[in-house]
């Protein structure tokens, strides 16, 4: 399956995939996450190739270029906001576990 056929599949199956996620095992979720990231990476690589290709940039009219930039900003900023949020959430979870472990360790030392 070519890259664009896979994109078409993902877009057509989006709702179905979102429903399937609810019933996937951890291994299946990890596999899907890696596939999605690889697809996004390939898409971003394509945009990067446009921006580094003088012919494409010369031929692309300014309105299309503005549209591309605005969409990259919208999608990218949404990703960055989520990245910051989920990283903070993970950090808080890890920190709570670390504090609990230290607290449990402290309680055990007092018992001895």
Secondary structure as UniProt FT lines:
FT   HELIX           3..12
FT   HELIX           14..21
FT   TURN            22..23
FT   HELIX           26..51
FT   HELIX           54..59
FT   HELIX           62..111
//
